[in-house]
Amino acid sequence: MFEARYEEWLHRQKRSLRGEARRRLAEGHSHNEKLFVETVWYPAIGNFDDLYAEYEVRSYKNGCYYMDFAYLRPPYRVCWEVDDFSSHAKNLNRRTHEYHLDRQNELVLDGWIVFRISLDKIRERPRACQQFVLQSMGKLFGLTAMDTPSRSLALEQREIMRLARRLQRPFTPAEASICLGVSDRYVRELLQELVQLELLEAAGGRVRIRSYRLTEYGARVYIP
């Protein structure tokens, strides 16, 4: 599911760009940037709304700066940067050091909020990065853990998610029905809604689903 949404997100941006901006998106958005959205942004936020890759901004020196990611949601403009220590250290000299400082200072002066996350941390501690993203969104936009998908669920659906997390295997509607003490028909309605939210997926059965399991997304974002 992530790959399909990721490709759709990139394609939608490419269609709206021309010239250098389009080339930068095609060439500048590489493995490191994809790793950020795949292991940090998407698991934490659950969508790509208001997020733009290789975003172009004009500099005061009549040139352009390109951000790894821009999150444009009123009233704030947020720049997210993925910093690779090895490439930065290898290419760093007095000129490039000055350039990076000028770039960040100009962005801040122009009203941008700039967050930088190291590539090593994304690789080694993606969950900590997810938490930082959520904390940042909460600070700026009033989003908290209560706004994650798990907190918007009905009580019975939260119980189903707890069951799925506890079992760590596919489970049947009958098991969920016994756990909740509700009818099979009602529990199937709850399960179908969780599938539509991409928190659960079918684990058995084609015409009539016989068992369900947590999706990768559900396992990441569900907060008991």
C-alpha positions in Angstrom: 0.0 0.0 0.0 2.8 2.4 0.8 4.5 1.9 -2.6 1.3 2.7 -4.5 0.6 5.9 -2.5 4.3 6.9 -2.7 4.4 6.6 -6.5 1.1 8.4 -6.8 2.4 11.2 -4.6 5.6 11.6 -6.6 3.8 11.4 -10.0 1.3 14.1 -8.9 4.2 16.4 -8.1 6.1 15.7 -11.3 3.0 16.6 -13.4 2.9 20.1 -11.9 6.6 20.9 -12.3 8.7 22.0 -15.2 12.4 22.6 -15.9 14.9 22.5 -13.2 12.4 21.8 -10.4 11.2 18.7 -12.3 14.7 17.6 -12.9 15.6 18.0 -9.2 12.6 16.0 -8.1 13.6 13.2 -10.5 17.3 13.2 -9.6 17.5 14.7 -6.1 14.8 12.5 -4.4 16.9 9.4 -3.8 17.1 6.4 -1.5 17.7 8.5 1.7 14.6 10.7 1.1 12.4 7.7 0.3 13.7 6.0 3.5 12.5 9.0 5.5 9.0 8.9 4.1 8.7 5.1 4.2 10.0 4.5 7.8 9.3 7.8 9.5 6.7 10.2 7.9 4.2 7.7 6.5 4.1 5.5 9.6 3.7 8.6 11.8 1.3 10.7 9.8 -0.4 8.1 7.6 -0.6 10.3 4.4 1.3 12.7 2.2 -1.1 15.6 2.4 0.7 19.0 2.2 4.1 17.3 1.9 6.3 18.2 -1.1 9.7 16.7 -2.1 12.6 18.7 -3.4 10.7 21.9 -2.9 12.0 25.0 -4.6 12.3 28.4 -2.8 13.9 31.6 -4.1 17.0 32.8 -2.3 17.9 36.4 -1.6 20.8 36.1 -4.0 18.6 35.5 -7.0 19.2 31.7 -6.9 17.1 28.8 -5.6 17.3 26.5 -2.7 15.8 23.0 -2.7 14.5 21.4 0.4 14.4 17.7 0.9 10.8 18.1 2.1 8.4 21.0 2.6 5.3 20.7 4.7 2.9 23.5 3.7 0.0 23.7 6.1 -1.2 27.1 7.3 -0.2 28.9 9.4 3.3 27.3 9.1 5.8 26.3 6.5 8.1 23.5 7.7 11.3 22.3 6.1 12.4 18.7 6.8 16.0 17.8 5.9 17.7 14.4 5.9 21.3 14.8 6.7 23.8 12.1 5.7 26.9 12.5 7.9 29.3 10.7 5.4 28.3 12.8 2.4 28.2 16.0 4.3 31.6 15.4 5.9 33.1 14.3 2.6 32.0 17.4 0.7 32.4 19.9 3.4 34.8 22.8 3.1 34.8 26.4 4.1 32.6 27.5 1.1 30.1 24.7 1.5 29.9 25.2 5.2 29.2 28.9 4.7 26.6 28.0 2.0 24.7 25.6 4.3 24.6 28.2 7.1 23.4 31.0 4.8 20.8 28.7 3.4 19.3 27.8 6.7 19.5 31.4 8.0 17.7 32.6 4.9 15.0 30.0 5.3 14.4 30.9 8.9 14.5 34.6 8.1 11.8 34.0 5.5 9.5 32.3 8.0 10.4 28.7 7.6 10.7 26.3 10.5 13.6 23.9 9.8 14.0 20.4 11.2 17.0 18.3 10.5 17.2 14.5 11.1 20.3 12.4 10.6 20.2 9.6 8.2 21.8 7.3 10.8 19.0 8.0 13.2 16.4 7.2 10.5 18.1 3.9 9.8 18.8 2.9 13.4 16.0 4.4 15.4 13.0 5.1 13.1 10.5 4.9 16.0 12.3 7.8 17.8 12.1 9.8 14.5 8.4 9.1 14.2 7.9 10.3 17.8 9.7 13.5 17.0 7.6 14.1 13.9 4.4 13.6 15.9 5.7 15.9 18.7 6.6 18.6 16.2 3.2 18.4 14.5 1.6 18.5 17.9 3.6 21.6 18.9 2.8 23.4 15.7 -0.7 22.2 14.7 -2.2 21.0 17.9 -2.0 17.3 16.9 -1.3 14.8 19.7 -1.3 11.1 20.0 -5.0 11.4 20.4 -5.2 12.3 16.7 -3.6 9.1 15.5 -5.9 6.5 13.9 -6.0 4.3 17.0 -7.5 7.2 19.1 -10.3 7.9 16.7 -11.6 4.3 16.8 -14.7 3.1 18.5 -14.2 1.3 21.8 -14.9 -2.1 20.3 -12.5 -1.5 17.4 -9.7 -0.6 19.9 -10.4 -3.9 21.6 -10.0 -5.7 18.3 -6.7 -3.9 17.7 -5.6 -5.0 21.2 -6.6 -8.5 20.4 -4.6 -8.5 17.1 -1.5 -7.0 18.9 -1.7 -9.5 21.7 -2.1 -12.6 19.5 0.5 -11.6 16.9 -1.1 -14.0 14.4 -4.1 -14.0 12.1 -7.4 -14.2 14.0 -11.0 -15.0 13.0 -14.1 -13.0 13.3 -15.4 -15.6 15.8 -12.4 -14.9 18.1 -13.1 -11.2 17.9 -16.8 -11.8 18.6 -16.1 -13.9 21.7 -13.5 -11.3 22.9 -16.0 -8.4 22.6 -19.2 -10.4 23.4 -21.0 -9.1 20.3 -22.6 -10.8 17.3 -20.7 -12.1 14.4 -22.4 -9.7 12.0 -21.5 -6.7 14.1 -17.9 -7.7 14.6 -17.6 -8.2 10.8 -18.8 -4.6 10.3 -16.1 -3.4 12.8 -13.4 -5.5 11.1 -14.4 -4.1 7.7 -14.0 -0.6 8.9 -10.5 -1.4 10.3 -9.6 -2.8 6.9 -10.8 0.4 5.2 -8.6 2.3 7.6 -5.7 0.0 6.6 -5.1 -1.0 10.2 -6.1 -4.6 9.4 -6.0 -6.8 6.3 -7.4 -10.1 5.1 -5.2 -13.0 6.1 -7.5 -15.8 4.7 -10.4 -16.2 2.4 -11.2 -14.5 -1.0 -15.0 -14.2 -1.3 -15.6 -14.1 2.4 -12.7 -13.2 4.6 -12.1 -15.9 7.2 -9.2 -14.3 9.2 -7.5 -10.9 9.7 -4.2 -9.6 10.8 -2.5 -6.3 11.6 -1.1 -4.4 8.6 2.4 -3.0 8.8 0.9 0.4 9.1 -1.5 -0.7 11.8 1.3 -2.2 13.8 3.3 1.0 13.6 0.7 3.6 14.4 -1.6 1.7 16.9 -1.1 3.1 20.4 -2.9 0.9 23.0 
